[in-house]
């Protein structure tokens, strides 16, 4: 079947970069694009009217953690200073001997309610991403059952995903005084790698090729050098992309320097991991960051020479008082910047805007981190990090992963007059403006509606699950706090009981 989209604005691709076509046409047949431009003369079976709208490549979210993220509501405008703003240490580090309860990422197979919890989180995650125009996402190393649940939802709803269980040689816990303590079990890491390789062998290419494998040693400080080296060897053997959290925390930076007398980036370079298809989660606390006060920094040079990719998650980290030191310097060095949502909201348009505004601020130039660069990071940058030249672009031969964005502002005056559609979307848009999503040549969402997704039920189920997470906090929090003690209400709370009638 051949389909033509008639666009008000169309983001095409030419000579390695995006171009903006006014009143353009895109034609796809099966799951491939066959024409981008104007004046297509062949016959088509269907025409999609996108006049007055922006037609662009599907977004690629390079940093996703499955879940409805109820646990993150416990650190909104709150947290312990000893964690230096690192969110995962705030909500995933249990008291030693306890388990984080309520969050299915930390449940063991067979725990009561586990399957339902895994399924709820996967359904919420994939639906939210699809609703916001994300056609491909990278899940950043959750456990086996999380990957299985995501596999099911990706297959059902029709997105693309890079999946596989993450692994490490131990985790952080809180000791009897609530202090951070790192557990270590090197065997655990190698067993986890084997589990990941087995999962990839079974599932790489599933869902008509939309599911692919990726190797994810979760954090550089919780992985041994031997495990990282073995990961690189397996990635070379099977031609797999890799991802890990590195240069993402003050604590992690100093742990690696103390243990290895190298920065996290120098450590990864020493074992040959730096490359475009290594997705470094965040990569903002490098030696070149002036806040680190590191006397002879070379991290940015090493990253740039290797063309390494970082998944920049602007909304998630700015909530913790952090951002990328300088978008301009990273780009000039040769680092491939991609954009991830990480936690919430999984709104790539809002993340692009935040990346652009913070990039200007930190680069001390309103000419830095342009709307075009942020848009490129959310499309072409993500494709580079996955080693793909058939995603993130609209050109003949590329896969038909296409998003149509309504710039009418959903019955508001938010956009005003539109001159440059990409600038307007990045500066004024939100994910809810995504009207239609096509993945692999199949319409997966139309008029903002995803077939098979009951948004109201998902929200109700997530709310109930969130209440359980918040209630469980004293059971595993290192300090035994209630949710109200860990994260006070923004204003004094008052509750009134209704008189019986």
C-alpha positions as CSV (number, residue, x, y, z in Angstrom):
1,X,0.0,0.0,0.0
2,X,1.3,3.4,-1.0
3,X,0.4,6.4,1.2
4,X,1.1,10.1,0.5
5,X,1.2,12.8,3.2
6,X,0.6,16.3,2.1
7,X,2.4,18.6,4.6
8,X,2.3,22.2,5.4
9,X,5.9,21.9,6.6
10,X,8.0,18.8,6.1
11,X,11.4,18.0,7.7
12,X,13.3,16.3,5.0
13,X,16.9,15.2,4.9
14,X,19.7,16.1,2.5
15,X,23.5,15.8,2.6
16,X,23.5,14.5,6.2
17,X,21.3,17.2,7.7
18,X,17.7,18.1,8.1
19,X,16.0,20.5,5.6
20,X,12.7,22.3,6.0
21,X,10.3,21.9,3.0
22,X,7.3,24.2,2.7
23,X,4.1,22.5,1.3
24,X,6.0,19.2,0.7
25,X,4.9,15.7,0.1
26,X,6.1,12.4,1.6
27,X,5.2,9.0,0.1
28,X,5.8,5.7,1.8
29,X,5.1,2.2,0.7
30,X,5.1,-0.7,3.1
31,X,7.5,0.3,5.9
32,X,9.9,2.4,3.7
33,X,9.8,6.0,2.5
34,X,10.0,6.2,-1.3
35,X,9.7,10.0,-1.9
36,X,10.2,13.3,-0.1
37,X,9.8,16.6,-1.9
38,X,7.1,18.1,-4.1
39,X,5.1,17.1,-7.1
40,X,5.0,13.3,-6.7
41,X,3.6,11.9,-10.0
42,X,2.9,8.3,-9.1
43,X,-0.3,6.8,-7.9
44,X,-1.2,6.3,-4.2
45,X,-3.7,4.4,-2.3
46,X,-4.3,6.9,0.5
47,X,-3.7,10.6,1.1
48,X,-3.2,12.0,4.6
49,X,-4.0,15.7,4.7
50,X,-1.4,17.4,7.0
51,X,-1.8,20.9,5.6
52,X,-0.9,23.5,8.3
53,X,0.9,20.8,10.2
54,X,4.6,19.8,10.7
55,X,5.5,16.3,9.3
56,X,8.8,15.2,10.9
57,X,10.8,12.1,11.8
58,X,9.7,10.1,14.9
59,X,11.5,11.1,18.0
60,X,14.2,8.9,19.5
61,X,14.2,8.9,23.3
62,X,17.7,7.6,24.3
63,X,17.2,7.3,28.1
64,X,14.0,5.7,29.4
65,X,13.4,4.0,32.8
66,X,10.2,2.1,32.7
67,X,7.4,3.0,35.2
68,X,4.9,5.7,36.1
69,X,7.6,7.2,38.3
70,X,5.5,7.6,41.5
71,X,8.7,7.2,43.5
72,X,10.1,10.4,42.0
73,X,7.2,12.3,43.5
74,X,8.9,11.7,46.8
75,X,11.8,14.0,45.9
76,X,9.9,16.9,44.3
77,X,11.6,20.0,45.8
78,X,13.1,17.7,48.5
79,X,16.0,15.3,49.1
80,X,19.0,14.7,51.3
81,X,22.0,17.1,50.5
82,X,24.4,14.2,51.0
83,X,23.3,12.8,47.6
84,X,24.3,16.0,45.7
85,X,21.1,16.0,43.8
86,X,21.4,12.6,42.3
87,X,17.8,11.3,42.0
88,X,18.3,7.6,41.9
89,X,20.2,7.6,45.2
90,X,17.2,9.3,46.7
91,X,14.5,6.8,45.7
92,X,16.1,3.5,44.9
93,X,18.6,3.0,47.7
94,X,17.0,0.9,50.5
95,X,18.0,0.3,54.0
96,X,20.5,-2.6,54.0
97,X,18.7,-5.9,54.2
98,X,15.4,-4.3,52.9
99,X,14.0,-4.1,49.4
100,X,12.4,-1.1,47.7
101,X,8.8,-2.0,47.8
102,X,6.0,-0.7,45.6
103,X,8.3,-0.2,42.6
104,X,8.2,-3.3,40.3
105,X,11.7,-2.6,39.0
106,X,12.9,-3.9,42.4
107,X,10.5,-6.8,42.8
108,X,11.8,-10.4,42.5
109,X,10.1,-12.8,40.1
110,X,7.3,-14.5,42.0
111,X,6.7,-11.6,44.5
112,X,3.0,-11.0,45.1
113,X,1.4,-8.7,42.5
114,X,4.7,-8.6,40.5
115,X,3.3,-9.5,37.1
116,X,0.5,-7.0,37.3
117,X,2.9,-4.3,38.4
118,X,5.4,-5.0,35.6
119,X,2.5,-4.9,33.1
120,X,1.1,-1.6,34.4
121,X,4.5,0.1,34.3
122,X,5.2,-1.2,30.8
123,X,1.8,-0.1,29.5
124,X,2.1,3.3,31.0
125,X,5.7,3.8,29.7
126,X,5.1,2.7,26.1
127,X,1.7,4.5,25.8
128,X,3.2,7.8,27.2
129,X,6.1,7.6,24.8
130,X,3.9,6.9,21.8
131,X,1.5,9.7,22.8
132,X,4.4,12.1,22.7
133,X,5.7,11.1,19.3
134,X,8.5,8.8,20.4
135,X,8.8,6.1,17.8
136,X,12.0,4.5,19.2
137,X,13.3,4.4,22.8
138,X,16.2,2.9,24.7
139,X,15.3,1.3,28.1
140,X,18.3,2.0,30.4
141,X,18.9,-1.4,32.1
142,X,16.0,-2.5,34.2
143,X,15.7,-6.1,35.3
144,X,14.6,-9.1,33.2
145,X,10.9,-9.0,34.0
146,X,10.7,-5.3,33.1
147,X,12.2,-6.1,29.7
148,X,9.7,-8.9,29.2
149,X,6.8,-6.6,30.0
150,X,8.1,-3.9,27.7
151,X,8.6,-6.5,24.9
152,X,4.9,-7.3,25.2
153,X,3.7,-3.7,25.1
154,X,6.1,-2.7,22.3
155,X,4.8,-5.6,20.2
156,X,1.2,-4.7,21.0
157,X,1.4,-0.9,20.4
158,X,3.8,-1.0,17.5
159,X,6.8,1.2,18.6
160,X,10.5,0.4,18.3
161,X,12.7,-0.3,21.3
162,X,16.2,-1.2,22.3
163,X,15.8,-3.6,25.2
164,X,17.7,-6.1,27.4
165,X,18.2,-6.6,31.1
166,X,20.8,-4.4,32.7
167,X,23.5,-5.7,35.0
168,X,26.1,-4.7,37.6
169,X,28.4,-5.9,40.3
170,X,26.4,-4.6,43.3
171,X,24.3,-1.7,44.3
172,X,24.1,1.1,46.8
173,X,22.3,0.6,50.1
174,X,21.9,2.7,53.3
175,X,23.7,1.5,56.4
176,X,22.3,1.6,60.0
177,X,22.8,5.4,60.1
178,X,21.5,6.0,56.6
179,X,24.9,6.5,55.0
180,X,25.6,5.3,51.5
181,X,27.3,1.9,51.3
182,X,28.2,0.0,48.1
183,X,27.8,-3.7,48.0
184,X,30.0,-5.7,45.6
185,X,29.6,-9.1,43.9
186,X,31.5,-9.5,40.7
187,X,29.9,-12.8,39.9
188,X,26.6,-11.1,39.9
189,X,27.7,-8.8,37.1
190,X,28.9,-11.6,34.8
191,X,25.8,-13.6,35.5
192,X,23.8,-10.5,34.6
193,X,25.7,-10.1,31.3
194,X,25.0,-13.7,30.4
195,X,21.3,-13.1,31.1
196,X,21.3,-10.1,28.9
197,X,23.1,-11.9,26.0
198,X,20.6,-14.8,26.3
199,X,17.7,-12.4,26.2
200,X,19.1,-10.6,23.2
201,X,19.7,-13.9,21.4
202,X,16.1,-14.8,22.0
203,X,14.4,-11.5,21.2
204,X,16.6,-9.4,18.9
205,X,14.6,-8.8,15.7
206,X,11.2,-9.6,17.4
207,X,8.1,-7.6,16.5
208,X,9.0,-7.5,12.8
209,X,12.4,-6.1,13.6
210,X,11.2,-3.3,15.9
211,X,12.8,-4.8,19.0
212,X,16.6,-4.7,19.1
213,X,19.2,-5.6,21.8
214,X,21.5,-3.3,23.7
215,X,24.1,-4.0,26.4
216,X,23.6,-2.0,29.6
217,X,26.1,-2.2,32.5
218,X,24.0,0.1,34.7
219,X,26.5,2.5,36.2
220,X,30.2,2.7,35.7
221,X,30.9,2.7,39.4
222,X,28.9,-0.4,40.1
223,X,30.6,-2.4,37.3
224,X,34.0,-3.9,37.6
225,X,36.6,-3.1,34.9
226,X,36.5,-6.7,33.8
227,X,32.7,-6.6,33.3
228,X,33.0,-3.4,31.3
229,X,35.8,-4.9,29.2
230,X,33.7,-8.0,28.6
231,X,30.7,-5.8,27.6
232,X,32.8,-4.1,25.0
233,X,34.0,-7.4,23.6
234,X,30.5,-8.8,23.4
235,X,29.3,-5.5,21.7
236,X,32.1,-5.9,19.2
237,X,31.3,-9.5,18.5
238,X,27.6,-9.0,18.1
239,X,27.7,-5.4,16.8
240,X,25.5,-4.2,19.6
241,X,25.1,-0.6,20.9
242,X,25.9,0.0,24.6
243,X,24.6,2.3,27.3
244,X,25.7,3.1,30.8
245,X,25.4,5.9,33.4
246,X,28.8,7.7,33.6
247,X,30.0,11.1,34.6
248,X,26.5,11.7,36.0
249,X,27.2,12.3,39.7
250,X,29.7,14.0,41.9
251,X,29.8,10.9,44.1
252,X,30.3,8.6,41.1
253,X,33.1,10.8,39.7
254,X,35.0,10.8,43.0
255,X,34.4,7.1,43.6
256,X,36.0,6.2,40.2
257,X,38.9,8.6,40.7
258,X,39.6,7.2,44.1
259,X,39.4,3.6,43.0
260,X,41.1,3.8,39.6
261,X,43.0,7.1,39.6
262,X,41.2,7.9,36.4
263,X,38.0,9.8,35.7
264,X,35.0,7.8,34.6
265,X,35.5,8.9,31.0
266,X,39.2,8.1,31.1
267,X,38.3,4.6,32.5
268,X,35.9,4.0,29.6
269,X,38.6,5.2,27.2
270,X,41.2,2.9,28.7
271,X,39.2,-0.2,27.8
272,X,38.1,1.0,24.4
273,X,34.4,1.6,25.1
274,X,34.2,5.2,23.8
275,X,32.5,5.3,20.4
276,X,29.3,6.8,18.8
277,X,27.3,3.7,19.8
278,X,28.2,4.1,23.5
279,X,25.3,6.0,25.0
280,X,26.6,7.7,28.2
281,X,23.8,8.5,30.4
282,X,24.1,12.2,31.2
283,X,27.8,12.8,30.9
284,X,27.5,16.2,32.6
285,X,30.0,15.7,35.5
286,X,33.1,15.4,33.3
287,X,36.5,16.6,34.4
288,X,36.1,19.7,32.2
289,X,33.1,20.8,34.3
290,X,34.5,23.7,36.4
291,X,32.4,22.6,39.3
292,X,34.7,19.5,39.5
293,X,37.8,21.6,40.0
294,X,39.9,19.0,38.2
295,X,43.3,20.4,37.3
296,X,44.1,18.7,34.0
297,X,40.8,17.8,32.3
298,X,40.8,15.8,29.1
299,X,37.4,14.1,29.2
300,X,35.7,16.4,26.7
301,X,38.6,15.9,24.2
302,X,38.4,12.1,24.6
303,X,34.6,12.0,24.2
304,X,34.8,14.3,21.1
305,X,37.6,12.4,19.4
306,X,35.6,9.2,19.8
307,X,32.3,10.8,18.7
308,X,30.8,9.4,21.8
309,X,27.0,9.9,22.4
310,X,25.5,11.3,25.6
311,X,21.8,11.0,26.5
312,X,21.1,14.5,27.8
313,X,18.0,14.5,30.0
314,X,17.4,18.2,30.6
315,X,14.1,18.2,32.5
316,X,15.1,15.4,34.8
317,X,18.4,16.9,35.9
318,X,17.4,20.5,36.1
319,X,14.9,19.5,38.7
320,X,17.9,18.5,40.8
321,X,19.7,21.8,40.2
322,X,22.0,20.5,37.5
323,X,22.5,20.8,33.7
324,X,24.9,20.2,31.0
325,X,27.9,22.5,31.5
326,X,28.0,23.9,28.0
327,X,26.0,22.6,25.0
328,X,28.2,24.6,22.7
329,X,31.5,23.2,24.0
330,X,30.2,19.6,23.8
331,X,29.1,20.2,20.2
332,X,32.3,21.9,19.2
333,X,34.3,19.0,20.7
334,X,32.5,16.5,18.5
335,X,30.2,14.9,21.1
336,X,27.0,13.5,19.7
337,X,24.2,14.9,21.9
338,X,21.0,13.0,22.1
339,X,17.9,13.6,24.2
340,X,16.3,11.4,26.8
341,X,13.3,11.9,29.1
342,X,14.8,9.6,31.8
343,X,11.9,9.9,34.3
344,X,9.0,12.3,33.6
345,X,7.4,13.8,31.7
346,X,8.2,11.7,28.6
347,X,7.5,14.7,26.5
348,X,10.3,15.1,23.9
349,X,9.1,18.5,22.8
350,X,9.3,19.9,26.3
351,X,12.7,18.3,26.7
352,X,13.9,19.9,23.5
353,X,12.8,23.3,24.7
354,X,14.5,22.8,28.1
355,X,17.7,21.6,26.4
356,X,17.7,24.6,24.1
357,X,17.0,27.2,26.8
358,X,19.5,25.7,29.3
359,X,22.0,25.3,26.5
360,X,21.9,29.0,25.7
361,X,22.2,29.9,29.4
362,X,25.1,27.7,30.1
363,X,26.9,28.5,26.8
364,X,26.4,32.2,27.6
365,X,25.0,32.7,24.1
366,X,21.5,32.9,22.7
367,X,23.0,31.6,19.4
368,X,23.9,28.2,21.1
369,X,21.6,25.2,21.4
370,X,19.3,26.4,18.7
371,X,15.9,24.9,18.1
372,X,17.3,23.1,15.1
373,X,20.2,21.6,17.1
374,X,17.8,20.4,19.8
375,X,15.5,18.9,17.2
376,X,18.5,17.2,15.6
377,X,19.5,15.8,18.9
378,X,16.0,14.2,19.4
379,X,16.1,12.6,15.9
380,X,19.5,12.3,14.1
381,X,21.5,12.2,17.3
382,X,19.5,9.3,18.6
383,X,19.9,7.4,15.4
384,X,23.7,7.9,15.5
385,X,23.9,6.5,19.0
386,X,22.1,3.3,17.8
387,X,24.3,3.0,14.7
388,X,21.2,3.5,12.5
389,X,21.1,5.4,9.2
390,X,17.5,4.5,8.5
391,X,15.9,6.2,11.6
392,X,15.6,9.9,12.7
393,X,15.3,11.2,9.1
394,X,12.8,11.5,6.3
395,X,14.4,10.5,3.0
396,X,13.9,7.8,0.4
397,X,15.0,4.4,1.8
398,X,14.6,5.4,5.4
399,X,12.0,3.6,7.6
400,X,8.6,5.1,7.7
401,X,8.7,6.4,11.3
402,X,6.8,9.6,11.0
403,X,5.1,12.1,13.3
404,X,2.5,14.8,12.4
405,X,2.3,17.7,14.8
406,X,-0.7,20.0,15.0
407,X,0.4,23.6,15.4
408,X,-3.1,24.9,16.1
409,X,-2.3,24.9,19.8
410,X,-5.3,22.6,20.7
411,X,-7.8,25.5,20.9
412,X,-5.3,27.9,22.4
413,X,-3.3,30.8,21.2
414,X,0.0,29.2,22.4
415,X,1.7,29.1,19.0
416,X,0.6,32.5,17.6
417,X,1.7,33.1,14.0
418,X,4.0,30.3,12.7
419,X,7.0,31.3,10.5
420,X,9.5,28.5,11.0
421,X,7.6,25.3,12.0
422,X,10.5,23.7,13.8
423,X,11.3,26.8,15.9
424,X,7.6,27.1,16.7
425,X,7.3,23.5,17.9
426,X,10.5,23.7,20.0
427,X,9.6,27.1,21.5
428,X,5.8,26.7,21.9
429,X,4.8,23.1,21.6
430,X,4.0,20.3,24.0
431,X,3.8,16.6,23.4
432,X,0.0,16.8,23.3
433,X,0.3,18.6,20.0
434,X,1.4,15.3,18.4
435,X,-1.6,14.3,16.3
436,X,-0.5,11.2,14.3
437,X,2.3,8.7,14.8
438,X,3.4,6.2,12.1
439,X,5.9,3.5,12.9
440,X,7.2,1.0,10.3
441,X,4.6,2.3,7.9
442,X,1.6,1.6,10.2
443,X,-0.5,4.3,11.8
444,X,-0.1,3.7,15.6
445,X,-1.9,6.8,16.8
446,X,-4.4,9.0,15.0
447,X,-6.0,12.2,16.2
448,X,-4.2,11.7,19.5
449,X,-5.9,8.3,20.1
450,X,-3.9,5.1,20.5
451,X,-6.0,2.0,19.7
452,X,-6.1,-0.4,22.7
453,X,-5.1,2.1,25.3
454,X,-7.6,3.3,27.9
455,X,-5.9,6.4,29.2
456,X,-8.4,6.9,32.0
457,X,-7.8,3.4,33.4
458,X,-4.1,3.7,33.1
459,X,-4.2,6.9,35.1
460,X,-6.4,5.4,37.8
461,X,-4.2,2.3,38.0
462,X,-1.1,4.4,38.2
463,X,-2.6,6.6,41.0
464,X,-3.5,3.5,43.0
465,X,0.0,2.1,42.5
466,X,1.5,5.4,43.5
467,X,-0.4,5.5,46.7
468,X,1.0,2.1,47.6
469,X,4.6,3.3,46.8
470,X,4.3,6.3,49.1
471,X,2.7,4.3,51.9
472,X,5.5,1.7,51.8
473,X,8.4,4.2,52.2
474,X,8.9,3.6,56.0
475,X,9.5,-0.1,55.3
476,X,12.7,0.5,53.3
477,X,13.8,4.1,53.6
478,X,17.3,4.2,55.3
479,X,15.9,6.7,57.8
480,X,12.5,5.1,58.2
481,X,10.7,8.2,57.1
482,X,7.1,8.6,56.0
483,X,6.4,10.1,52.6
484,X,5.3,13.3,54.4
485,X,8.6,13.5,56.3
486,X,10.7,12.8,53.2
487,X,8.8,15.1,50.9
488,X,6.6,17.6,52.8
489,X,3.5,19.0,51.1
490,X,4.2,22.3,49.3
491,X,1.6,24.0,51.6
492,X,0.3,23.0,55.0
493,X,-2.3,20.3,54.4
494,X,-5.8,20.3,55.7
495,X,-8.3,17.5,55.4
496,X,-12.0,17.7,56.2
497,X,-14.4,14.9,56.6
498,X,-17.8,15.3,55.1
499,X,-20.6,15.2,57.5
500,X,-22.9,12.2,57.1
501,X,-26.2,12.9,55.3
